[in-house]
């Protein structure tokens, strides 16, 4: 995976060509600008240089090189904004954090470090908190990605601890 999504273009903003981005995670707070970014929508891609970003609680405002009119963004509404994996790895190394794409494929262990035979297939965004989609032999369960249910994450050994595992199997 060379590019990772960190948000979605929701609209233009103002008369000077800024754009409003619905961000995912808090990586926007840690990225330095100017920075190259890739917009992906259906089968189209657009590489731009973000000159600045102003992070708000629910969105980020960006200004990009060569995008000085609000109409520029009309064809790109809904596009995902993507940065290179190396850029996110740099943030992780500097801040001891991880990103959702790194959780995919982790083996789910119970609190006694025993395998549940489930793996994380993807992480879903929801208004309240992210949700881990875990699958095994055609069975899928969803686990809230909150401290009450998720314990240690070990990216090196590709494992994640789920607390009270038996409760999720009973559902």
C-alpha positions as CSV (number, residue, x, y, z in Angstrom):
1,X,0.0,0.0,0.0
2,X,1.6,3.2,-1.2
3,X,-1.1,5.7,-0.4
4,X,-3.4,5.9,2.7
5,X,-6.6,7.9,3.0
6,X,-6.7,10.6,5.7
7,X,-10.0,12.3,4.8
8,X,-12.6,13.1,2.2
9,X,-13.2,16.4,0.3
10,X,-16.6,17.7,1.4
11,X,-16.9,21.1,-0.4
12,X,-15.2,24.2,-1.5
13,X,-14.8,26.9,1.2
14,X,-14.7,30.7,0.6
15,X,-13.9,32.6,-2.5
16,X,-10.2,32.0,-2.6
17,X,-10.3,28.3,-3.6
18,X,-10.0,26.7,-0.2
19,X,-11.5,23.3,0.4
20,X,-13.2,21.7,3.4
21,X,-12.1,18.2,4.2
22,X,-13.8,15.7,6.6
23,X,-10.7,14.3,8.3
24,X,-10.3,10.8,9.6
25,X,-8.1,10.3,12.7
26,X,-5.8,13.1,14.0
27,X,-2.9,12.8,11.5
28,X,-3.7,16.3,10.2
29,X,-2.5,17.8,13.4
30,X,0.9,16.2,13.0
31,X,1.5,16.7,9.2
32,X,3.8,19.5,8.2
33,X,2.8,21.7,5.2
34,X,3.5,22.2,2.3
35,X,2.9,18.6,1.5
36,X,2.0,16.5,-1.6
37,X,-1.3,14.8,-1.4
38,X,-3.3,12.6,-3.8
39,X,-7.0,13.0,-4.5
40,X,-8.7,9.8,-5.6
41,X,-12.3,9.6,-6.9
42,X,-13.5,6.6,-8.8
43,X,-10.9,6.0,-11.5
44,X,-9.4,9.6,-11.4
45,X,-6.4,10.8,-9.4
46,X,-5.1,14.3,-8.9
47,X,-1.8,15.1,-7.2
48,X,-1.6,18.5,-5.6
49,X,0.6,20.4,-3.1
50,X,-1.3,21.5,0.0
51,X,0.2,24.8,1.0
52,X,-1.6,25.1,4.4
53,X,-4.2,23.3,6.5
54,X,-6.3,24.6,9.4
55,X,-7.5,21.8,11.6
56,X,-10.9,22.2,13.2
57,X,-12.7,19.7,15.5
58,X,-14.8,18.1,12.7
59,X,-13.0,19.2,9.5
60,X,-9.9,20.7,8.1
61,X,-9.6,23.6,5.7
62,X,-6.9,23.3,3.1
63,X,-5.4,25.6,0.5
64,X,-3.6,24.0,-2.5
65,X,-1.3,25.2,-5.2
66,X,-3.1,25.9,-8.4
67,X,-6.5,25.8,-6.8
68,X,-7.6,29.5,-6.4
69,X,-11.3,29.3,-7.4
70,X,-14.1,27.6,-5.5
71,X,-15.3,25.9,-8.8
72,X,-12.0,24.0,-8.9
73,X,-13.3,21.5,-6.3
74,X,-16.7,20.8,-7.9
75,X,-15.5,17.6,-9.7
76,X,-13.6,16.4,-6.7
77,X,-16.3,16.4,-4.0
78,X,-16.3,13.1,-2.2
79,X,-12.7,12.3,-3.3
80,X,-10.5,10.7,-0.7
81,X,-7.3,12.6,0.3
82,X,-4.3,10.3,0.5
83,X,-0.8,10.7,1.8
84,X,2.2,8.4,1.3
85,X,2.6,5.6,3.8
86,X,6.1,6.9,4.6
87,X,4.6,10.2,5.7
88,X,2.4,8.4,8.2
89,X,5.1,6.1,9.3
90,X,7.2,9.2,10.1
91,X,4.4,10.5,12.4
92,X,4.1,7.1,14.1
93,X,7.9,6.9,14.7
94,X,7.9,10.4,16.1
95,X,4.8,10.0,18.3
96,X,4.4,6.3,19.1
97,X,1.1,6.1,17.3
98,X,-0.5,3.8,14.7
99,X,-3.0,4.2,12.0
100,X,-6.1,2.2,11.0
101,X,-4.5,0.7,7.9
102,X,-1.9,-0.9,10.2
103,X,-4.6,-2.7,12.2
104,X,-5.9,-4.6,9.2
105,X,-4.7,-8.2,9.3
106,X,-3.9,-8.2,13.1
107,X,-4.6,-11.5,14.9
108,X,-7.2,-11.1,17.6
109,X,-6.1,-12.5,21.0
110,X,-8.1,-12.9,24.2
111,X,-6.9,-11.4,27.5
112,X,-4.9,-14.6,28.2
113,X,-3.0,-14.0,24.9
114,X,-4.7,-17.0,23.3
115,X,-5.8,-16.9,19.6
116,X,-9.4,-16.4,18.9
117,X,-8.8,-17.4,15.2
118,X,-10.3,-14.0,14.2
119,X,-8.3,-11.3,12.3
120,X,-9.2,-7.7,11.8
121,X,-10.4,-7.3,8.2
122,X,-11.0,-3.5,8.3
123,X,-11.6,-0.6,10.6
124,X,-14.9,1.3,10.1
125,X,-15.5,5.0,11.0
126,X,-18.6,5.8,13.0
127,X,-19.8,9.0,14.6
128,X,-19.2,7.7,18.2
129,X,-15.9,5.7,17.7
130,X,-14.2,3.4,15.2
131,X,-15.3,-0.2,14.9
132,X,-13.1,-3.2,14.3
133,X,-14.5,-5.7,11.8
134,X,-13.2,-9.1,12.7
135,X,-13.6,-12.3,10.6
136,X,-13.0,-16.0,10.8
137,X,-14.2,-18.8,8.6
138,X,-17.0,-16.7,7.1
139,X,-18.2,-15.3,10.4
140,X,-17.9,-11.6,11.0
141,X,-18.2,-9.7,14.3
142,X,-18.0,-6.0,15.0
143,X,-16.2,-4.7,18.1
144,X,-16.2,-1.1,19.3
145,X,-12.6,0.3,19.2
146,X,-12.7,1.7,22.7
147,X,-10.6,1.1,25.8
148,X,-13.4,-0.9,27.5
149,X,-13.0,-3.6,24.8
150,X,-9.6,-3.2,23.2
151,X,-6.3,-3.8,25.1
152,X,-2.7,-3.8,23.9
153,X,-1.9,-3.5,20.2
154,X,1.4,-5.0,19.1
155,X,2.2,-4.1,15.5
156,X,5.5,-5.9,15.5
157,X,3.9,-9.2,16.4
158,X,0.7,-8.3,14.5
159,X,-1.7,-8.9,17.5
160,X,-4.4,-7.1,19.3
161,X,-6.0,-8.0,22.6
162,X,-9.9,-7.9,22.9
163,X,-11.2,-7.8,26.4
164,X,-14.2,-10.0,27.3
165,X,-13.9,-11.9,24.1
166,X,-16.5,-14.5,25.0
167,X,-19.1,-11.7,25.1
168,X,-18.6,-11.0,21.4
169,X,-18.9,-14.7,20.4
170,X,-22.3,-15.0,22.2
171,X,-23.9,-12.2,20.1
